[in-house]
Amino acid sequence: MTRPKGDPTLARQVLGMRRAGAQFDAIADRLKITPRAAKVLFEQALAAFDPAVSVALEADRLDRLHTAVWQQAVGGDLAAIDRVLRISERRDKVIAPTANNDHALRKAFDESAATCDQLRPGDVALVAAGRRIADQIDAAVAAGDGKALYLVPHMMTVLREMLATPAARAAAEAKVPVVESKGDEGRLARLRAVHTSRDTRSG
């Protein structure tokens, strides 16, 4: 029986399988859900990402590894001593004080959203998702957590949906007829025509 799409436990399972390299079709088959539901759950798990929790979990894993080889190290096992030193170095990096968060990506995203003529009132959820992802990337960068960089493709997806990348705008303009208008008004009319066409097809 398919569990609710909002199930956080199921979302974590999807995230774990995706991190292991599984495709959404395979994840869906394994968990008895649709590929679309698997993708939604994956995005839900990413949205719930908390860099502070990630740091705590990593430090705990390293502590357990340290404990596992400590007795061999103090007994003179050179290989174990080397492992203990490497684990200690890694742990120091993980728990090091975080740099100040300058919120650079969030500021840039907010500016893009504020100047994006293609957004409509119904796009508020899209903008909120982009802000959440931007906040998480900023926090992870400040924490020195490179793992959060896998969120960047999701940020790019949001920006493409907003037609806020050069490639997205060029593709949109190439798919609609030229409107007999001049300057910015003609360009805006063509971009709006793309959104209207897309909304009609999805409706």
KEKE-3310 file (N, C-alpha, C; in steps of 0.2 Angstrom, whole numbers, plus 5000, padded with zeros to 4 digits):
npx = (5004:5003:5011:5008:5013:5019:5026:5039:5048:5048:5052:5066:5070:5069:5079:5090:5092:5093:5105:5113:5113:5102:5089:5074:5063:5067:5068:5054:5048:5054:5049:5035:5028:5024:5035:5034:5030:5041:5050:5045:5045:5059:5063:5057:5064:5076:5073:5071:5083:5096:5110:5116:5112:5117:5131:5132:5128:5138:5150:5146:5147:5161:5166:5162:5169:5182:5182:5181:5194:5203:5208:5217:5226:5232:5238:5249:5248:5252:5245:5232:5235:5238:5225:5217:5223:5220:5206:5204:5209:5199:5188:5190:5189:5176:5169:5173:5172:5159:5160:5155:5138:5135:5124:5124:5119:5105:5102:5105:5096:5084:5084:5084:5071:5064:5065:5061:5050:5042:5035:5020:5006:5002:5014:5020:5024:5034:5044:5046:5051:5063:5069:5071:5080:5091:5094:5098:5109:5118:5119:5126:5138:5144:5146:5155:5152:5152:5143:5131:5131:5124:5112:5112:5109:5095:5092:5095:5085:5073:5076:5076:5063:5058:5062:5074:5087:5099:5099:5087:5078:5082:5078:5064:5061:5063:5053:5041:5030:5036:5032:5024:5030:5040:5056:5058:5044:5040:5048:5044:5031:5032:5038:5028:5019:5024:5023:5009:5006:5012:5005:4992:4994:4997:4985)
npy = (4994:5011:5024:5040:5054:5064:5058:5058:5049:5040:5049:5051:5038:5038:5048:5042:5031:5037:5044:5034:5031:5026:5026:5036:5028:5015:5017:5019:5007:4999:5005:5004:5015:5029:5035:5049:5052:5048:5057:5069:5066:5065:5078:5084:5079:5085:5098:5098:5098:5101:5109:5110:5098:5089:5090:5087:5073:5068:5070:5062:5049:5049:5049:5036:5028:5031:5026:5013:5009:5013:5005:4997:5006:5012:5001:5000:4997:5002:5005:5007:5018:5027:5028:5033:5046:5052:5051:5060:5072:5074:5075:5087:5096:5095:5099:5112:5130:5138:5149:5166:5168:5175:5175:5176:5170:5169:5183:5186:5178:5183:5196:5192:5187:5198:5206:5199:5198:5188:5182:5177:5179:5166:5160:5159:5149:5143:5153:5153:5140:5142:5151:5144:5134:5142:5147:5136:5132:5143:5142:5130:5132:5141:5133:5125:5113:5104:5094:5099:5105:5098:5103:5113:5110:5110:5122:5128:5123:5129:5142:5141:5138:5150:5157:5163:5162:5164:5154:5148:5159:5161:5149:5150:5161:5156:5147:5153:5163:5178:5193:5208:5220:5233:5234:5231:5228:5219:5208:5204:5201:5190:5181:5180:5173:5161:5156:5156:5146:5135:5134:5131:5119:5111:5111)
npz = (5000:4996:5004:5012:5002:5009:5019:5031:5034:5023:5014:5018:5015:5001:4998:5003:4994:4982:4984:4984:4971:4964:4952:4949:4944:4948:4962:4964:4961:4971:4983:4981:4975:4964:4951:4950:4963:4970:4966:4971:4985:4986:4983:4994:5005:5002:5005:5018:5023:5035:5039:5052:5058:5050:5052:5066:5065:5057:5065:5075:5069:5066:5079:5083:5074:5078:5091:5088:5083:5093:5104:5097:5092:5104:5108:5100:5086:5071:5059:5064:5072:5063:5057:5067:5069:5057:5057:5068:5063:5053:5061:5067:5057:5054:5065:5066:5070:5061:5047:5045:5039:5024:5016:5002:4991:4993:4993:4980:4974:4978:4972:4959:4958:4961:4950:4940:4927:4923:4933:4942:4953:4957:4957:4969:4977:4970:4971:4985:4987:4980:4988:5000:4996:4992:5005:5012:5005:5006:5020:5021:5014:5022:5033:5028:5022:5010:5004:5003:4990:4981:4980:4972:4958:4959:4963:4951:4943:4948:4944:4930:4928:4932:4921:4922:4918:4906:4896:4897:4894:4881:4875:4877:4870:4857:4855:4852:4842:4833:4840:4835:4841:4849:4857:4875:4877:4867:4869:4882:4879:4871:4880:4890:4882:4881:4894:4895:4885:4891:4903:4898:4892:4903:4910)
capx = (5000:5007:5011:5007:5018:5022:5029:5046:5052:5048:5056:5072:5072:5070:5085:5096:5092:5095:5112:5116:5113:5096:5085:5067:5059:5069:5065:5047:5047:5056:5045:5028:5025:5025:5041:5033:5029:5048:5054:5042:5048:5066:5063:5055:5070:5081:5070:5071:5090:5098:5117:5118:5110:5122:5137:5131:5128:5145:5154:5145:5150:5168:5167:5161:5175:5188:5181:5182:5201:5207:5212:5222:5231:5236:5242:5255:5246:5254:5240:5227:5237:5237:5218:5215:5225:5216:5199:5204:5209:5193:5183:5192:5187:5169:5166:5176:5167:5157:5161:5149:5134:5134:5117:5125:5115:5098:5101:5105:5089:5078:5085:5081:5064:5061:5066:5058:5044:5037:5032:5013:5004:5002:5021:5023:5027:5040:5049:5047:5056:5070:5072:5073:5086:5096:5096:5102:5116:5121:5121:5131:5144:5146:5148:5160:5149:5152:5138:5125:5131:5120:5106:5113:5104:5088:5091:5095:5078:5069:5078:5074:5056:5056:5065:5079:5093:5100:5097:5079:5075:5083:5074:5057:5060:5064:5048:5035:5031:5038:5026:5025:5031:5047:5059:5056:5037:5039:5051:5040:5025:5034:5040:5022:5016:5027:5019:5002:5005:5013:4999:4987:4996:4997:4979)
capy = (5000:5017:5028:5047:5057:5068:5054:5060:5042:5038:5054:5049:5032:5040:5052:5037:5027:5042:5046:5027:5030:5023:5030:5036:5022:5009:5018:5019:5000:4996:5007:5004:5022:5031:5039:5056:5053:5047:5063:5074:5064:5067:5086:5085:5077:5090:5104:5097:5097:5105:5108:5108:5091:5085:5091:5082:5066:5066:5070:5055:5044:5049:5047:5029:5025:5033:5021:5006:5008:5016:5000:4994:5011:5013:4995:5000:4995:5008:5006:5010:5025:5032:5029:5038:5053:5054:5052:5066:5078:5075:5077:5094:5100:5094:5103:5119:5135:5140:5156:5170:5167:5181:5175:5179:5167:5171:5190:5186:5175:5188:5201:5189:5186:5205:5209:5194:5200:5183:5179:5178:5178:5159:5157:5161:5143:5142:5158:5151:5134:5144:5154:5139:5131:5147:5148:5130:5132:5148:5139:5124:5135:5144:5128:5121:5107:5103:5090:5103:5108:5094:5107:5118:5109:5111:5130:5130:5121:5135:5148:5140:5139:5157:5160:5168:5160:5166:5149:5147:5164:5160:5144:5152:5165:5152:5143:5157:5168:5185:5198:5214:5225:5235:5234:5226:5225:5214:5202:5202:5198:5183:5176:5178:5168:5154:5154:5154:5140:5130:5133:5128:5111:5107:5112)
capz = (5000:4995:5010:5010:4999:5014:5025:5031:5034:5016:5010:5019:5011:4994:4998:5004:4988:4977:4985:4982:4963:4961:4948:4952:4942:4953:4969:4964:4961:4977:4988:4979:4974:4957:4950:4952:4970:4972:4965:4976:4991:4986:4984:5001:5009:5001:5008:5025:5025:5040:5039:5059:5060:5046:5056:5072:5063:5054:5071:5079:5065:5067:5086:5083:5071:5083:5097:5085:5082:5098:5107:5093:5092:5110:5108:5096:5079:5067:5055:5068:5074:5057:5056:5073:5067:5051:5060:5072:5058:5050:5065:5069:5052:5054:5071:5067:5070:5055:5045:5045:5033:5021:5013:4996:4986:4995:4991:4973:4971:4979:4967:4952:4959:4961:4944:4935:4924:4921:4939:4943:4960:4958:4957:4976:4980:4967:4974:4992:4986:4978:4994:5005:4994:4993:5012:5014:5001:5010:5027:5020:5012:5028:5038:5025:5021:5002:5002:5001:4984:4977:4980:4966:4952:4961:4962:4943:4940:4950:4940:4924:4928:4932:4915:4925:4916:4899:4891:4898:4890:4874:4873:4877:4864:4851:4854:4851:4836:4835:4841:4832:4846:4849:4863:4880:4877:4863:4872:4887:4877:4869:4886:4893:4878:4883:4900:4894:4882:4895:4908:4894:4891:4909:4913)
cpx = (5004:5006:5010:5013:5022:5026:5036:5050:5053:5053:5064:5075:5074:5077:5091:5097:5095:5102:5116:5117:5107:5092:5078:5063:5061:5067:5058:5045:5048:5051:5037:5025:5026:5032:5040:5033:5037:5051:5051:5045:5056:5067:5061:5060:5075:5079:5071:5079:5092:5106:5119:5117:5116:5129:5137:5132:5135:5150:5153:5148:5157:5170:5167:5167:5181:5188:5183:5190:5205:5211:5218:5228:5235:5240:5248:5254:5247:5248:5234:5229:5236:5229:5215:5217:5221:5208:5199:5204:5202:5188:5184:5189:5179:5166:5169:5171:5165:5159:5154:5145:5132:5127:5118:5120:5107:5097:5101:5098:5084:5078:5082:5074:5060:5061:5063:5051:5039:5034:5025:5012:5004:5009:5024:5026:5034:5046:5051:5052:5063:5073:5075:5079:5092:5098:5100:5108:5120:5124:5126:5137:5147:5149:5153:5158:5148:5146:5132:5125:5127:5113:5106:5109:5097:5087:5091:5088:5073:5070:5076:5066:5053:5059:5070:5086:5094:5098:5090:5076:5076:5079:5067:5056:5060:5058:5041:5036:5033:5032:5028:5025:5038:5049:5057:5049:5036:5042:5047:5034:5027:5035:5033:5018:5018:5023:5012:5001:5007:5008:4993:4988:4995:4990:4974)
cpy = (5006:5022:5035:5050:5062:5065:5055:5054:5040:5042:5052:5043:5034:5043:5047:5033:5031:5043:5040:5026:5027:5028:5030:5030:5016:5010:5017:5011:4997:4998:5007:5010:5023:5035:5046:5057:5052:5053:5069:5072:5066:5074:5088:5084:5082:5097:5104:5097:5103:5104:5107:5101:5087:5085:5086:5075:5064:5066:5064:5049:5043:5047:5039:5025:5026:5027:5014:5004:5010:5011:4998:5000:5012:5006:4995:4998:5002:5010:5009:5017:5029:5033:5034:5045:5056:5056:5059:5072:5079:5078:5085:5098:5100:5099:5110:5124:5137:5148:5160:5169:5174:5181:5177:5176:5169:5178:5190:5183:5180:5194:5198:5189:5193:5208:5204:5196:5195:5180:5181:5177:5171:5156:5158:5155:5141:5147:5155:5145:5137:5147:5149:5136:5135:5147:5142:5130:5137:5145:5134:5127:5138:5139:5124:5114:5107:5099:5093:5106:5104:5098:5112:5116:5110:5119:5132:5128:5126:5141:5147:5140:5146:5161:5165:5166:5162:5160:5148:5153:5163:5154:5146:5156:5162:5148:5147:5162:5175:5189:5205:5220:5227:5234:5229:5224:5219:5207:5200:5198:5191:5178:5175:5173:5161:5151:5152:5148:5134:5128:5129:5120:5108:5107:5106)
cpz = (5000:5001:5008:5007:5004:5019:5025:5031:5027:5012:5012:5016:5004:4993:4998:4997:4982:4978:4983:4974:4960:4957:4951:4950:4947:4960:4969:4965:4968:4983:4987:4978:4966:4957:4952:4959:4973:4971:4970:4983:4992:4987:4991:5006:5009:5005:5015:5028:5030:5041:5047:5060:5056:5049:5062:5070:5060:5060:5075:5075:5066:5074:5086:5080:5075:5088:5094:5085:5088:5102:5103:5092:5098:5111:5104:5088:5075:5062:5058:5071:5069:5056:5061:5071:5062:5053:5064:5068:5055:5054:5067:5063:5052:5059:5071:5067:5063:5053:5045:5038:5030:5017:5005:4991:4987:4992:4983:4970:4972:4974:4960:4953:4958:4954:4938:4933:4923:4927:4939:4950:4961:4958:4964:4979:4977:4970:4981:4991:4984:4984:4999:5003:4994:5000:5014:5011:5005:5017:5026:5018:5018:5033:5035:5023:5013:5000:5000:4994:4979:4976:4974:4960:4953:4961:4955:4940:4942:4945:4933:4923:4929:4925:4917:4924:4908:4894:4891:4894:4883:4871:4872:4871:4857:4849:4852:4845:4838:4835:4839:4837:4846:4856:4868:4880:4873:4866:4878:4885:4874:4875:4890:4889:4879:4889:4899:4890:4886:4900:4904:4893:4897:4913:4911)
residu = (MET:THR:ARG:PRO:LYS:GLY:ASP:PRO:THR:LEU:ALA:ARG:GLN:VAL:LEU:GLY:MET:ARG:ARG:ALA:GLY:ALA:GLN:PHE:ASP:ALA:ILE:ALA:ASP:ARG:LEU:LYS:ILE:THR:PRO:ARG:ALA:ALA:LYS:VAL:LEU:PHE:GLU:GLN:ALA:LEU:ALA:ALA:PHE:ASP:PRO:ALA:VAL:SER:VAL:ALA:LEU:GLU:ALA:ASP:ARG:LEU:ASP:ARG:LEU:HIS:THR:ALA:VAL:TRP:GLN:GLN:ALA:VAL:GLY:GLY:ASP:LEU:ALA:ALA:ILE:ASP:ARG:VAL:LEU:ARG:ILE:SER:GLU:ARG:ARG:ASP:LYS:VAL:ILE:ALA:PRO:THR:ALA:ASN:ASN:ASP:HIS:ALA:LEU:ARG:LYS:ALA:PHE:ASP:GLU:SER:ALA:ALA:THR:CYS:ASP:GLN:LEU:ARG:PRO:GLY:ASP:VAL:ALA:LEU:VAL:ALA:ALA:GLY:ARG:ARG:ILE:ALA:ASP:GLN:ILE:ASP:ALA:ALA:VAL:ALA:ALA:GLY:ASP:GLY:LYS:ALA:LEU:TYR:LEU:VAL:PRO:HIS:MET:MET:THR:VAL:LEU:ARG:GLU:MET:LEU:ALA:THR:PRO:ALA:ALA:ARG:ALA:ALA:ALA:GLU:ALA:LYS:VAL:PRO:VAL:VAL:GLU:SER:LYS:GLY:ASP:GLU:GLY:ARG:LEU:ALA:ARG:LEU:ARG:ALA:VAL:HIS:THR:SER:ARG:ASP:THR:ARG:SER:GLY)
# end
